[in-house]
Amino acid sequence: MTAAFSKPGPRDSLTDVAGLLVGHHHELDDDATMGSGSATGATVVRALGGATAAVDVRGGGPGTRETDLLDPSHSVQHVNAILLTAGSAYGLAAADGVMRWLEEHGQGIPMGSPDHVVPIVPAAVIFDLPVGDWTARPTAEFGYLASAAAATEFATGSVGAGVGARAGVLKGGVGTASTVIEGGPADGVTVAALMVANPVGAVFDPRTGSLWGTGTLGPAAFGMRKPDVNEVWTALALEPKGTALNTTIGVVATDATLSSASCKRIAVAGHDGLARAIRPAHSPLDGDTIFAVSTGTRAVTAESSVPAAFSTELPVLAAVTEAAAIVVERAIVRALLDATSVAGIPTYRQIFPSAFAASRA
């Protein structure tokens, strides 16, 4: 890992990128099972004043809204919020609530009259309907309440859109991470990610039990070590996930002032981190989708030495994309480590307790 990306932001969170807030709303019954009770939710990323955005969809079974709008060649270049939600395609209804909250607060594209705006709210879903009752899924009210709850401090793990998430045979959830670039043309730029981990693929190495996502920094960077071999056998004996659709979704963000086309490259790079932490990634059974946003709250100096054939954003963009893959990888690890068991789905900490024990003498 490049030394320039070794310093997390003050919260190690998406909201280290100035101008972004995160809110959750979920319904979780203590006695939820696979097939009964409520275990569903939504997570909203609000961009104060709007943010330049793009998206990259890599999974074979995506559930999305307003992703075509984010093509860099299209007219609208800013979003007001991004919705990450549970409930498969049903959960897209939560975007209506996000739009209602934003409209009530005057946030959106102005359309003539002072109180006439159209909020831009792209969305992506995970498939988690077998966790809890099939008919318990986010509604517009979930999106409204998650928008209202958005703040710089927010919970991770089995919350919001991650309440019913499963990561292969283990409990998934919501995770976040950030880094501040040190040195070079992007010095001082913050890059961060928020991920909802719900993949069909494995999140740990079946030979060692170590999380795939710790590969770049090493398990010690997360306060972990190689698990006991008996715990690996226990994990391999767990019942497979067995659902037809899955999906890991998220947002990568930077405070650097970048174009929509550059945001597209950041979203692409974010998928590199996803593929490091989940194997296989981008399968026909997943709808893996990553949004990228630039809040533009930190100006960067254009490089005059860049050849005329290239964008002047290129030196900064190269550093941001490298960092994007790393923060996505770390955010997925945090989702797994912060998760709590729901509907009997075991967590990584429950199955591999020795990974967190003091090292043997």
Disulfide bonds with the S-S distance in Angstrom:
none
